[in-house]
Amino acid sequence: MNGAQIILEMLKLYEVKHVFGLPGETTIDLYDHWHDYPEIKHILTRDEKNSAFMAEAYAKITGKPGVVESPSPGVAHPAPGIAEAFAGSIPLIFFTSDVYPNDNKRSMLTGIDQTDFYSTICKESFILDRPEEIPFLMRRAFRVATSGRPGPVHLRMMWNCLSATADVADLYGQPECATYPSFRNIADPASLEKALEKLLQAENALIICGQGALSSGASLVIEQLAEALHIPVATTTTGKGAVSEVHPLSLGVVGARGGTAYTNGFIERADTIFYIGSNTDSTGTDAWSLPKLSDDKTILHLDMAPENIGNMYKTSVGMCGDARASVEFMLTLIANNNLAQKGPLQGFVEEREQARKKLFEAPVPDINQGIFPPHFVQVLDAILPDNGIIATEAGVCSIYTTPLFQMKKSGRRYLSNYSLGALGYAIPAALGAAYADESAPVIALTGDGSFGFNCGELETFVRTNKNVTIVLYRNDNFGWIKGETVLINDSMPFCTDFSKKTNYLKVAEAFGLHCQRLENQKDIERILKNALDHDGPSFIEMPVVSEDIIAPFVPKWIKGARKKNIPNIY
């Protein structure tokens, strides 16, 4: 067998169904054999960066490593998606092809040191230069990507290796590494018992779940722990969906990118906080002010990555282990020792729903033009089926949806890239999600700033005919930067505005999408239903004002807006 055949056989052994990428001449030897593997569908994209974001979203929905491939001419393009996966602990198997070894030293076209380039944003980087080593290296790649703190692994396919042949005696995979997390480990039982004691002693305990809880599939056991001890459960933005947000003990999102005055207030009042699968980053803690680093709170921290535990907060009990396996052990302790608490939280659900209703009923400021985003989210929340998937990204489209949209079922159906936050995520992520669950309606919420990064990918949507609705929040500027500049720096925005002449509907129509413009509040439900009912991709342009005109759910912006008498919602 040659190297190309061995690679495809190994992908088949790991039950890989989809690979995202685009062709290049250094990979043609691989494509020559791909025709013989129809069970491994290659998704042709228009930009390597988008391929990586698609694979990252695919991995989030399926619980399997995403697979992405890039030829040597565009080898630098996937970097934003690979970096997001690395920062967010999402497993990717990342193939690149390359010219002959050492040809980059001769200034060969497309030749760079790919290993050095990706070594800082991948868990490991391997060179496939001998076909007989491919099975060993691919087993290691899947094992490393899915175990411990998951993440991307880079496989650099040398051009000559794809056509070279070898007798292979070890053509087998490790099925346990075809999904993640593989090789679950329980945190130290003594530490888990000590943490449980702290929770039982607390007057106002709070559980906060990061995306590690989602990756672990720990939703059910976390809900059971909360029920046994009657503790509210909040999530970070990237952890949204870790518990059902209509669960009687679900608080909602906290922090600087989706926390509200109501939800963030629980952090301030809590005497004990149990972080599960969270790296206590700046977004989830409002730059470590929720809670403050100086607060005298009891901090309990369970995470797969030991480097995260106690990284920012003085921690009473640190626990290194898989979230689901470790919380299951805590539930066993509770059951065996009859430690369940008595009595539910009085009035919690009513108070939570009243706070949420108040946000939806906030008066539309006179200066608002187009659609007031809370009204759009309210309709989306009402009509999107429970199996629907939302892909969003940093900006006006996420800052309203994150706090206001309720995930009716637990699980990862709300995709955001707030581990790193590069623009241009929602559109490719939505396509990756559409392949991950082909029965689900998918919504991509993007801004006009982000749309400029990947509008060419609309051709892929039409070619694949996926049931994805793209909603373009149009404010003709980089609104987040304007918000920060005006509300925090108290200065004039610099280089943030776009031309108002751009006709986004004509762009989308030219690619072949079903297009609508949403300008009036009364039309939200009709237009959104039209899009969801359409068989194929849809595009909605929705004018909104930028964040310096109406300040949304960013605590420091709210303070700045109130000083300036600028309309705000929090």
C-alpha positions as a Python dict, from the first residue, in 0.01 Angstrom:
ca = {
    (1, 'M'): (0, 0, 0),
    (2, 'N'): (117, 355, -57),
    (3, 'G'): (101, 631, 201),
    (4, 'A'): (-221, 779, 65),
    (5, 'Q'): (-403, 445, 91),
    (6, 'I'): (-274, 387, 444),
    (7, 'I'): (-400, 729, 557),
    (8, 'L'): (-746, 665, 415),
    (9, 'E'): (-759, 315, 562),
    (10, 'M'): (-673, 457, 905),
    (11, 'L'): (-943, 723, 876),
    (12, 'K'): (-1188, 446, 788),
    (13, 'L'): (-1081, 247, 1095),
    (14, 'Y'): (-1160, 551, 1313),
    (15, 'E'): (-1502, 579, 1147),
    (16, 'V'): (-1430, 926, 1009),
    (17, 'K'): (-1731, 1031, 799),
    (18, 'H'): (-1637, 1386, 694),
    (19, 'V'): (-1314, 1573, 616),
    (20, 'F'): (-1315, 1948, 553),
    (21, 'G'): (-1063, 2102, 315),
    (22, 'L'): (-976, 2209, -37),
    (23, 'P'): (-744, 2065, -300),
    (24, 'G'): (-382, 2145, -371),
    (25, 'E'): (-121, 1997, -598),
    (26, 'T'): (84, 1855, -311),
    (27, 'T'): (-216, 1643, -209),
    (28, 'I'): (-322, 1506, -548),
    (29, 'D'): (-171, 1163, -472),
    (30, 'L'): (-412, 1141, -177),
    (31, 'Y'): (-712, 1248, -385),
    (32, 'D'): (-628, 988, -650),
    (33, 'H'): (-727, 717, -400),
    (34, 'W'): (-1010, 904, -223),
    (35, 'H'): (-1250, 790, -499),
    (36, 'D'): (-1219, 440, -352),
    (37, 'Y'): (-1343, 558, -9),
    (38, 'P'): (-1694, 698, -62),
    (39, 'E'): (-1773, 645, 308),
    (40, 'I'): (-1530, 928, 389),
    (41, 'K'): (-1695, 1238, 243),
    (42, 'H'): (-1464, 1525, 152),
    (43, 'I'): (-1634, 1864, 202),
    (44, 'L'): (-1489, 2107, -49),
    (45, 'T'): (-1459, 2453, 108),
    (46, 'R'): (-1344, 2785, -37),
    (47, 'D'): (-1093, 2886, 229),
    (48, 'E'): (-867, 2679, 455),
    (49, 'K'): (-951, 2901, 753),
    (50, 'N'): (-1317, 2811, 714),
    (51, 'S'): (-1228, 2442, 682),
    (52, 'A'): (-1072, 2451, 1028),
    (53, 'F'): (-1369, 2632, 1184),
    (54, 'M'): (-1605, 2379, 1022),
    (55, 'A'): (-1409, 2088, 1166),
    (56, 'E'): (-1399, 2251, 1509),
    (57, 'A'): (-1778, 2296, 1513),
    (58, 'Y'): (-1826, 1943, 1378),
    (59, 'A'): (-1622, 1807, 1669),
    (60, 'K'): (-1831, 2004, 1920),
    (61, 'I'): (-2158, 1858, 1794),
    (62, 'T'): (-2053, 1498, 1722),
    (63, 'G'): (-1822, 1428, 2015),
    (64, 'K'): (-1571, 1297, 1758),
    (65, 'P'): (-1246, 1460, 1649),
    (66, 'G'): (-1294, 1696, 1355),
    (67, 'V'): (-1071, 1625, 1055),
    (68, 'V'): (-936, 1903, 835),
    (69, 'E'): (-681, 1901, 553),
    (70, 'S'): (-490, 2181, 385),
    (71, 'P'): (-242, 2183, 95),
    (72, 'S'): (95, 2350, 129),
    (73, 'P'): (12, 2674, -61),
    (74, 'G'): (-257, 2762, 194),
    (75, 'V'): (-94, 2603, 494),
    (76, 'A'): (-100, 2921, 702),
    (77, 'H'): (-470, 2989, 642),
    (78, 'P'): (-619, 2737, 890),
    (79, 'A'): (-429, 2894, 1182),
    (80, 'P'): (-726, 3088, 1336),
    (81, 'G'): (-941, 2775, 1348),
    (82, 'I'): (-659, 2558, 1480),
    (83, 'A'): (-579, 2819, 1745),
    (84, 'E'): (-946, 2836, 1851),
    (85, 'A'): (-956, 2457, 1887),
    (86, 'F'): (-634, 2460, 2088),
    (87, 'A'): (-753, 2735, 2322),
    (88, 'G'): (-1095, 2571, 2356),
    (89, 'S'): (-967, 2213, 2402),
    (90, 'I'): (-1144, 2075, 2094),
    (91, 'P'): (-981, 1771, 1927),
    (92, 'L'): (-887, 1807, 1560),
    (93, 'I'): (-686, 1581, 1332),
    (94, 'F'): (-516, 1840, 1113),
    (95, 'F'): (-349, 1721, 792),
    (96, 'T'): (-128, 1939, 577),
    (97, 'S'): (62, 1833, 267),
    (98, 'D'): (413, 1954, 195),
    (99, 'V'): (686, 1950, -67),
    (100, 'Y'): (982, 1712, -46),
    (101, 'P'): (1178, 1721, 281),
    (102, 'N'): (1429, 2007, 293),
    (103, 'D'): (1293, 2167, -26),
    (104, 'N'): (1193, 2468, 183),
    (105, 'K'): (1569, 2523, 232),
    (106, 'R'): (1595, 2558, -146),
    (107, 'S'): (1317, 2821, -143),
    (108, 'M'): (1083, 2576, -311),
    (109, 'L'): (744, 2728, -386),
    (110, 'T'): (499, 2667, -94),
    (111, 'G'): (774, 2527, 129),
    (112, 'I'): (791, 2654, 489),
    (113, 'D'): (869, 2486, 819),
    (114, 'Q'): (511, 2382, 893),
    (115, 'T'): (608, 2200, 1211),
    (116, 'D'): (750, 2511, 1374),
    (117, 'F'): (458, 2718, 1246),
    (118, 'Y'): (195, 2500, 1419),
    (119, 'S'): (389, 2368, 1718),
    (120, 'T'): (256, 2632, 1958),
    (121, 'I'): (-113, 2579, 1875),
    (122, 'C'): (-120, 2200, 1844),
    (123, 'K'): (-70, 1940, 2115),
    (124, 'E'): (178, 1758, 1890),
    (125, 'S'): (303, 1783, 1534),
    (126, 'F'): (421, 1480, 1335),
    (127, 'I'): (597, 1444, 999),
    (128, 'L'): (465, 1166, 778),
    (129, 'D'): (770, 1092, 563),
    (130, 'R'): (772, 709, 570),
    (131, 'P'): (454, 518, 486),
    (132, 'E'): (533, 235, 727),
    (133, 'E'): (511, 481, 1019),
    (134, 'I'): (169, 621, 929),
    (135, 'P'): (-45, 375, 1131),
    (136, 'F'): (162, 434, 1445),
    (137, 'L'): (156, 812, 1406),
    (138, 'M'): (-216, 827, 1327),
    (139, 'R'): (-301, 614, 1631),
    (140, 'R'): (-93, 851, 1840),
    (141, 'A'): (-263, 1152, 1679),
    (142, 'F'): (-614, 1032, 1767),
    (143, 'R'): (-500, 924, 2115),
    (144, 'V'): (-332, 1258, 2192),
    (145, 'A'): (-615, 1465, 2041),
    (146, 'T'): (-890, 1296, 2245),
    (147, 'S'): (-723, 1229, 2581),
    (148, 'G'): (-630, 1451, 2873),
    (149, 'R'): (-696, 1810, 2773),
    (150, 'P'): (-823, 1754, 2415),
    (151, 'G'): (-688, 1958, 2128),
    (152, 'P'): (-560, 1960, 1769),
    (153, 'V'): (-278, 1739, 1645),
    (154, 'H'): (-88, 1825, 1327),
    (155, 'L'): (4, 1559, 1069),
    (156, 'R'): (241, 1693, 804),
    (157, 'M'): (219, 1470, 495),
    (158, 'M'): (534, 1490, 288),
    (159, 'W'): (463, 1478, -85),
    (160, 'N'): (684, 1177, -150),
    (161, 'C'): (530, 977, 137),
    (162, 'L'): (186, 974, -26),
    (163, 'S'): (307, 778, -328),
    (164, 'A'): (579, 569, -158),
    (165, 'T'): (479, 212, -74),
    (166, 'A'): (539, -14, 224),
    (167, 'D'): (430, -346, 371),
    (168, 'V'): (217, -257, 672),
    (169, 'A'): (165, -510, 950),
    (170, 'D'): (-3, -282, 1208),
    (171, 'L'): (-306, -146, 1023),
    (172, 'Y'): (-543, -106, 1318),
    (173, 'G'): (-700, 173, 1521),
    (174, 'Q'): (-794, 232, 1883),
    (175, 'P'): (-1175, 255, 1887),
    (176, 'E'): (-1179, 422, 2228),
    (177, 'C'): (-1003, 721, 2070),
    (178, 'A'): (-1257, 768, 1790),
    (179, 'T'): (-1461, 981, 2033),
    (180, 'Y'): (-1367, 1216, 2314),
    (181, 'P'): (-1286, 1229, 2593),
    (182, 'S'): (-1099, 900, 2577),
    (183, 'F'): (-941, 736, 2883),
    (184, 'R'): (-1151, 917, 3146),
    (185, 'N'): (-990, 951, 3487),
    (186, 'I'): (-1153, 1030, 3820),
    (187, 'A'): (-1005, 1304, 4035),
    (188, 'D'): (-851, 1204, 4367),
    (189, 'P'): (-1140, 1060, 4574),
    (190, 'A'): (-1020, 1230, 4892),
    (191, 'S'): (-1031, 1568, 4716),
    (192, 'L'): (-1380, 1500, 4582),
    (193, 'E'): (-1498, 1407, 4931),
    (194, 'K'): (-1345, 1724, 5073),
    (195, 'A'): (-1514, 1935, 4804),
    (196, 'L'): (-1848, 1773, 4886),
    (197, 'E'): (-1800, 1863, 5252),
    (198, 'K'): (-1742, 2226, 5155),
    (199, 'L'): (-2060, 2231, 4945),
    (200, 'L'): (-2261, 2085, 5234),
    (201, 'Q'): (-2125, 2353, 5469),
    (202, 'A'): (-2198, 2642, 5232),
    (203, 'E'): (-2480, 2889, 5289),
    (204, 'N'): (-2489, 3019, 4929),
    (205, 'A'): (-2313, 2778, 4698),
    (206, 'L'): (-2299, 2818, 4319),
    (207, 'I'): (-2182, 2579, 4047),
    (208, 'I'): (-2027, 2735, 3734),
    (209, 'C'): (-1972, 2511, 3432),
    (210, 'G'): (-1726, 2584, 3154),
    (211, 'Q'): (-1701, 2411, 2820),
    (212, 'G'): (-1506, 2127, 2977),
    (213, 'A'): (-1837, 2011, 3126),
    (214, 'L'): (-1981, 1997, 2773),
    (215, 'S'): (-1681, 1814, 2629),
    (216, 'S'): (-1707, 1560, 2909),
    (217, 'G'): (-2079, 1501, 2850),
    (218, 'A'): (-2136, 1574, 3218),
    (219, 'S'): (-2474, 1748, 3185),
    (220, 'L'): (-2690, 1482, 3347),
    (221, 'V'): (-2467, 1421, 3647),
    (222, 'I'): (-2420, 1794, 3710),
    (223, 'E'): (-2796, 1839, 3711),
    (224, 'Q'): (-2825, 1546, 3954),
    (225, 'L'): (-2560, 1698, 4181),
    (226, 'A'): (-2742, 2032, 4180),
    (227, 'E'): (-3071, 1859, 4261),
    (228, 'A'): (-2919, 1659, 4545),
    (229, 'L'): (-2769, 1966, 4710),
    (230, 'H'): (-3015, 2233, 4583),
    (231, 'I'): (-2741, 2447, 4431),
    (232, 'P'): (-2800, 2682, 4133),
    (233, 'V'): (-2594, 2608, 3822),
    (234, 'A'): (-2454, 2878, 3596),
    (235, 'T'): (-2240, 2849, 3285),
    (236, 'T'): (-1982, 3055, 3107),
    (237, 'T'): (-2051, 3161, 2747),
    (238, 'T'): (-1855, 2867, 2607),
    (239, 'G'): (-2022, 2636, 2859),
    (240, 'K'): (-2375, 2740, 2758),
    (241, 'G'): (-2589, 2427, 2739),
    (242, 'A'): (-2395, 2236, 3004),
    (243, 'V'): (-2731, 2213, 3181),
    (244, 'S'): (-3076, 2273, 3042),
    (245, 'E'): (-3153, 2640, 3087),
    (246, 'V'): (-3514, 2563, 3178),
    (247, 'H'): (-3404, 2328, 3457),
    (248, 'P'): (-3540, 2447, 3793),
    (249, 'L'): (-3186, 2510, 3918),
    (250, 'S'): (-3036, 2662, 3604),
    (251, 'L'): (-2925, 3021, 3652),
    (252, 'G'): (-2803, 3100, 3301),
    (253, 'V'): (-2484, 3254, 3169),
    (254, 'V'): (-2251, 3457, 3391),
    (255, 'G'): (-1950, 3674, 3320),
    (256, 'A'): (-1862, 3952, 3077),
    (257, 'R'): (-2005, 3807, 2755),
    (258, 'G'): (-2362, 3717, 2837),
    (259, 'G'): (-2400, 3758, 3211),
    (260, 'T'): (-2681, 3983, 3331),
    (261, 'A'): (-2722, 4194, 3643),
    (262, 'Y'): (-2935, 3912, 3783),
    (263, 'T'): (-2705, 3619, 3705),
    (264, 'N'): (-2381, 3799, 3790),
    (265, 'G'): (-2534, 3904, 4119),
    (266, 'F'): (-2531, 3539, 4229),
    (267, 'I'): (-2152, 3534, 4202),
    (268, 'E'): (-2124, 3836, 4425),
    (269, 'R'): (-2352, 3679, 4689),
    (270, 'A'): (-2207, 3326, 4677),
    (271, 'D'): (-1985, 3212, 4962),
    (272, 'T'): (-1874, 2896, 4779),
    (273, 'I'): (-1817, 2853, 4403),
    (274, 'F'): (-1761, 2516, 4239),
    (275, 'Y'): (-1600, 2552, 3895),
    (276, 'I'): (-1646, 2246, 3673),
    (277, 'G'): (-1454, 2227, 3344),
    (278, 'S'): (-1368, 2597, 3345),
    (279, 'N'): (-1033, 2764, 3297),
    (280, 'T'): (-1161, 3073, 3488),
    (281, 'D'): (-1073, 3294, 3192),
    (282, 'S'): (-1129, 3668, 3162),
    (283, 'T'): (-1458, 3630, 2975),
    (284, 'G'): (-1624, 3403, 3229),
    (285, 'T'): (-1512, 3615, 3523),
    (286, 'D'): (-1533, 3968, 3380),
    (287, 'A'): (-1154, 4002, 3393),
    (288, 'W'): (-1144, 3833, 3736),
    (289, 'S'): (-1384, 4075, 3897),
    (290, 'L'): (-1667, 3816, 3924),
    (291, 'P'): (-1556, 3702, 4174),
    (292, 'K'): (-1281, 3942, 4266),
    (293, 'L'): (-938, 3796, 4325),
    (294, 'S'): (-947, 3947, 4674),
    (295, 'D'): (-1285, 3800, 4770),
    (296, 'D'): (-1297, 3571, 5070),
    (297, 'K'): (-1488, 3292, 4896),
    (298, 'T'): (-1440, 2918, 4908),
    (299, 'I'): (-1331, 2812, 4559),
    (300, 'L'): (-1357, 2452, 4444),
    (301, 'H'): (-1213, 2370, 4104),
    (302, 'L'): (-1252, 2052, 3897),
    (303, 'D'): (-1080, 2041, 3559),
    (304, 'M'): (-906, 1795, 3329),
    (305, 'A'): (-606, 2028, 3284),
    (306, 'P'): (-395, 2063, 3601),
    (307, 'E'): (-254, 2393, 3476),
    (308, 'N'): (-603, 2545, 3503),
    (309, 'I'): (-672, 2443, 3862),
    (310, 'G'): (-617, 2737, 4097),
    (311, 'N'): (-462, 2932, 3811),
    (312, 'M'): (-635, 3259, 3899),
    (313, 'Y'): (-815, 3208, 4230),
    (314, 'K'): (-695, 3085, 4567),
    (315, 'T'): (-852, 2741, 4564),
    (316, 'S'): (-966, 2548, 4871),
    (317, 'V'): (-994, 2217, 4687),
    (318, 'G'): (-840, 2143, 4349),
    (319, 'M'): (-947, 1830, 4161),
    (320, 'C'): (-784, 1708, 3841),
    (321, 'G'): (-1004, 1471, 3645),
    (322, 'D'): (-1281, 1417, 3396),
    (323, 'A'): (-1592, 1614, 3489),
    (324, 'R'): (-1847, 1337, 3428),
    (325, 'A'): (-1651, 1060, 3597),
    (326, 'S'): (-1562, 1277, 3895),
    (327, 'V'): (-1912, 1413, 3955),
    (328, 'E'): (-2048, 1059, 3924),
    (329, 'F'): (-1819, 966, 4213),
    (330, 'M'): (-1953, 1258, 4418),
    (331, 'L'): (-2308, 1137, 4352),
    (332, 'T'): (-2207, 792, 4480),
    (333, 'L'): (-2077, 953, 4801),
    (334, 'I'): (-2405, 1140, 4842),
    (335, 'A'): (-2615, 827, 4788),
    (336, 'N'): (-2404, 600, 5009),
    (337, 'N'): (-2398, 847, 5297),
    (338, 'N'): (-2751, 993, 5267),
    (339, 'L'): (-2611, 1342, 5218),
    (340, 'A'): (-2886, 1485, 4997),
    (341, 'Q'): (-3013, 1820, 5121),
    (342, 'K'): (-3375, 1894, 5201),
    (343, 'G'): (-3602, 2152, 5046),
    (344, 'P'): (-3576, 2330, 4709),
    (345, 'L'): (-3472, 2691, 4661),
    (346, 'Q'): (-3779, 2897, 4737),
    (347, 'G'): (-3899, 3119, 4453),
    (348, 'F'): (-3588, 3066, 4241),
    (349, 'V'): (-3761, 2979, 3913),
    (350, 'E'): (-4016, 3261, 3947),
    (351, 'E'): (-3741, 3513, 4021),
    (352, 'R'): (-3529, 3390, 3729),
    (353, 'E'): (-3814, 3409, 3481),
    (354, 'Q'): (-3921, 3750, 3604),
    (355, 'A'): (-3567, 3882, 3553),
    (356, 'R'): (-3562, 3737, 3201),
    (357, 'K'): (-3906, 3877, 3119),
    (358, 'K'): (-3793, 4221, 3233),
    (359, 'L'): (-3510, 4212, 2979),
    (360, 'F'): (-3745, 4119, 2694),
    (361, 'E'): (-3982, 4395, 2796),
    (362, 'A'): (-3713, 4662, 2808),
    (363, 'P'): (-3840, 4966, 2615),
    (364, 'V'): (-3699, 5012, 2268),
    (365, 'P'): (-3490, 5329, 2276),
    (366, 'D'): (-3609, 5610, 2048),
    (367, 'I'): (-3271, 5612, 1874),
    (368, 'N'): (-3300, 5246, 1773),
    (369, 'Q'): (-3307, 5180, 1399),
    (370, 'G'): (-3415, 4853, 1246),
    (371, 'I'): (-3455, 4559, 1484),
    (372, 'F'): (-3410, 4570, 1861),
    (373, 'P'): (-3208, 4245, 1908),
    (374, 'P'): (-3391, 4123, 2223),
    (375, 'H'): (-3713, 4108, 2021),
    (376, 'F'): (-3545, 3896, 1754),
    (377, 'V'): (-3398, 3659, 2014),
    (378, 'Q'): (-3735, 3625, 2184),
    (379, 'V'): (-3893, 3502, 1860),
    (380, 'L'): (-3596, 3277, 1782),
    (381, 'D'): (-3625, 3130, 2131),
    (382, 'A'): (-3993, 3057, 2075),
    (383, 'I'): (-3980, 2895, 1732),
    (384, 'L'): (-3642, 2719, 1698),
    (385, 'P'): (-3694, 2345, 1762),
    (386, 'D'): (-3517, 2186, 2057),
    (387, 'N'): (-3277, 2010, 1822),
    (388, 'G'): (-3181, 2339, 1655),
    (389, 'I'): (-2821, 2456, 1654),
    (390, 'I'): (-2705, 2816, 1684),
    (391, 'A'): (-2360, 2925, 1569),
    (392, 'T'): (-2256, 3272, 1671),
    (393, 'E'): (-1939, 3471, 1725),
    (394, 'A'): (-1785, 3767, 1901),
    (395, 'G'): (-1995, 4077, 1841),
    (396, 'V'): (-2347, 4215, 1852),
    (397, 'C'): (-2497, 3886, 1731),
    (398, 'S'): (-2375, 3688, 2033),
    (399, 'I'): (-2397, 3944, 2310),
    (400, 'Y'): (-2778, 3948, 2296),
    (401, 'T'): (-2834, 3582, 2214),
    (402, 'T'): (-2611, 3435, 2484),
    (403, 'P'): (-2807, 3572, 2783),
    (404, 'L'): (-3155, 3572, 2628),
    (405, 'F'): (-3186, 3247, 2432),
    (406, 'Q'): (-3269, 2947, 2650),
    (407, 'M'): (-3121, 2607, 2569),
    (408, 'K'): (-3421, 2384, 2639),
    (409, 'K'): (-3211, 2067, 2645),
    (410, 'S'): (-2863, 2016, 2779),
    (411, 'G'): (-2581, 1954, 2536),
    (412, 'R'): (-2363, 2145, 2294),
    (413, 'R'): (-2606, 2307, 2050),
    (414, 'Y'): (-2487, 2666, 2101),
    (415, 'L'): (-2155, 2725, 1928),
    (416, 'S'): (-1938, 3027, 1998),
    (417, 'N'): (-1568, 3090, 1963),
    (418, 'Y'): (-1506, 3278, 2284),
    (419, 'S'): (-1192, 3083, 2362),
    (420, 'L'): (-1001, 3307, 2121),
    (421, 'G'): (-1269, 3523, 1959),
    (422, 'A'): (-1154, 3573, 1598),
    (423, 'L'): (-1413, 3713, 1360),
    (424, 'G'): (-1551, 3499, 1079),
    (425, 'Y'): (-1655, 3196, 1286),
    (426, 'A'): (-2034, 3162, 1271),
    (427, 'I'): (-2080, 3093, 898),
    (428, 'P'): (-1828, 2809, 865),
    (429, 'A'): (-1920, 2673, 1209),
    (430, 'A'): (-2283, 2650, 1098),
    (431, 'L'): (-2187, 2442, 796),
    (432, 'G'): (-1973, 2212, 1009),
    (433, 'A'): (-2267, 2171, 1247),
    (434, 'A'): (-2503, 2098, 956),
    (435, 'Y'): (-2285, 1802, 858),
    (436, 'A'): (-2254, 1692, 1220),
    (437, 'D'): (-2632, 1667, 1259),
    (438, 'E'): (-2803, 1658, 921),
    (439, 'S'): (-3151, 1649, 1078),
    (440, 'A'): (-3114, 1976, 1270),
    (441, 'P'): (-3204, 2328, 1157),
    (442, 'V'): (-2896, 2546, 1196),
    (443, 'I'): (-2885, 2922, 1253),
    (444, 'A'): (-2569, 3125, 1186),
    (445, 'L'): (-2574, 3462, 1361),
    (446, 'T'): (-2305, 3684, 1217),
    (447, 'G'): (-2219, 4051, 1183),
    (448, 'D'): (-2134, 4251, 875),
    (449, 'G'): (-1779, 4282, 1007),
    (450, 'S'): (-1743, 3906, 1023),
    (451, 'F'): (-1923, 3852, 693),
    (452, 'G'): (-1637, 4023, 513),
    (453, 'F'): (-1407, 3742, 626),
    (454, 'N'): (-1593, 3456, 461),
    (455, 'C'): (-1872, 3563, 228),
    (456, 'G'): (-1715, 3347, -44),
    (457, 'E'): (-1822, 3041, 155),
    (458, 'L'): (-2183, 3110, 52),
    (459, 'E'): (-2107, 2910, -262),
    (460, 'T'): (-2040, 2609, -40),
    (461, 'F'): (-2378, 2649, 128),
    (462, 'V'): (-2557, 2650, -206),
    (463, 'R'): (-2354, 2360, -348),
    (464, 'T'): (-2419, 2145, -40),
    (465, 'N'): (-2781, 2267, -2),
    (466, 'K'): (-2769, 2252, 377),
    (467, 'N'): (-3065, 2380, 578),
    (468, 'V'): (-2877, 2672, 733),
    (469, 'T'): (-3019, 3019, 793),
    (470, 'I'): (-2765, 3301, 804),
    (471, 'V'): (-2880, 3611, 991),
    (472, 'L'): (-2662, 3913, 918),
    (473, 'Y'): (-2670, 4176, 1192),
    (474, 'R'): (-2598, 4489, 992),
    (475, 'N'): (-2469, 4803, 1162),
    (476, 'D'): (-2212, 4906, 900),
    (477, 'N'): (-1916, 4907, 1138),
    (478, 'F'): (-1703, 4711, 1379),
    (479, 'G'): (-1954, 4781, 1655),
    (480, 'W'): (-1768, 4606, 1932),
    (481, 'I'): (-1465, 4828, 1881),
    (482, 'K'): (-1686, 5135, 1870),
    (483, 'G'): (-1849, 5028, 2194),
    (484, 'E'): (-1516, 4983, 2370),
    (485, 'T'): (-1381, 5309, 2231),
    (486, 'V'): (-1679, 5526, 2324),
    (487, 'L'): (-1795, 5363, 2648),
    (488, 'I'): (-1461, 5277, 2806),
    (489, 'N'): (-1187, 5486, 2644),
    (490, 'D'): (-1419, 5787, 2613),
    (491, 'S'): (-1261, 5870, 2277),
    (492, 'M'): (-1349, 5896, 1908),
    (493, 'P'): (-1374, 5569, 1710),
    (494, 'F'): (-1090, 5507, 1467),
    (495, 'C'): (-1122, 5312, 1140),
    (496, 'T'): (-1440, 5127, 1237),
    (497, 'D'): (-1701, 5230, 978),
    (498, 'F'): (-1791, 5054, 652),
    (499, 'S'): (-1957, 5178, 336),
    (500, 'K'): (-2334, 5195, 368),
    (501, 'K'): (-2370, 5124, -6),
    (502, 'T'): (-2296, 4753, 19),
    (503, 'N'): (-2594, 4544, -86),
    (504, 'Y'): (-2552, 4223, 111),
    (505, 'L'): (-2878, 4080, -19),
    (506, 'K'): (-2755, 4103, -378),
    (507, 'V'): (-2431, 3936, -277),
    (508, 'A'): (-2620, 3646, -120),
    (509, 'E'): (-2868, 3630, -408),
    (510, 'A'): (-2581, 3614, -656),
    (511, 'F'): (-2455, 3302, -482),
    (512, 'G'): (-2805, 3154, -494),
    (513, 'L'): (-2936, 3178, -137),
    (514, 'H'): (-3300, 3242, -47),
    (515, 'C'): (-3288, 3604, 73),
    (516, 'Q'): (-3504, 3833, 289),
    (517, 'R'): (-3460, 4168, 461),
    (518, 'L'): (-3596, 4211, 813),
    (519, 'E'): (-3665, 4576, 902),
    (520, 'N'): (-3981, 4578, 1115),
    (521, 'Q'): (-4037, 4418, 1455),
    (522, 'K'): (-4377, 4284, 1345),
    (523, 'D'): (-4217, 4081, 1065),
    (524, 'I'): (-3965, 3888, 1276),
    (525, 'E'): (-4165, 3569, 1317),
    (526, 'R'): (-4288, 3556, 958),
    (527, 'I'): (-3947, 3609, 801),
    (528, 'L'): (-3768, 3376, 1039),
    (529, 'K'): (-4023, 3100, 980),
    (530, 'N'): (-3991, 3149, 603),
    (531, 'A'): (-3619, 3095, 631),
    (532, 'L'): (-3644, 2789, 853),
    (533, 'D'): (-3910, 2633, 629),
    (534, 'H'): (-3705, 2687, 314),
    (535, 'D'): (-3542, 2373, 179),
    (536, 'G'): (-3183, 2488, 154),
    (537, 'P'): (-2972, 2780, 273),
    (538, 'S'): (-3133, 3114, 357),
    (539, 'F'): (-3000, 3461, 422),
    (540, 'I'): (-3162, 3736, 631),
    (541, 'E'): (-3025, 4088, 649),
    (542, 'M'): (-3125, 4259, 974),
    (543, 'P'): (-3027, 4621, 1047),
    (544, 'V'): (-2935, 4695, 1409),
    (545, 'V'): (-2753, 4976, 1587),
    (546, 'S'): (-2397, 4937, 1707),
    (547, 'E'): (-2291, 4879, 2066),
    (548, 'D'): (-2196, 5240, 2131),
    (549, 'I'): (-2557, 5345, 2062),
    (550, 'I'): (-2724, 5083, 2284),
    (551, 'A'): (-2487, 4920, 2532),
    (552, 'P'): (-2559, 4547, 2572),
    (553, 'F'): (-2460, 4287, 2833),
    (554, 'V'): (-2097, 4383, 2905),
    (555, 'P'): (-2066, 4495, 3268),
    (556, 'K'): (-1797, 4758, 3214),
    (557, 'W'): (-1986, 4901, 2915),
    (558, 'I'): (-2299, 4931, 3125),
    (559, 'K'): (-2112, 5142, 3379),
    (560, 'G'): (-1978, 5366, 3102),
    (561, 'A'): (-2318, 5396, 2935),
    (562, 'R'): (-2494, 5494, 3254),
    (563, 'K'): (-2240, 5767, 3321),
    (564, 'K'): (-2311, 5906, 2973),
    (565, 'N'): (-2690, 5849, 2982),
    (566, 'I'): (-2660, 5612, 2685),
    (567, 'P'): (-2940, 5350, 2653),
    (568, 'N'): (-2835, 5011, 2785),
    (569, 'I'): (-2969, 4667, 2871),
    (570, 'Y'): (-2828, 4449, 3150),
}
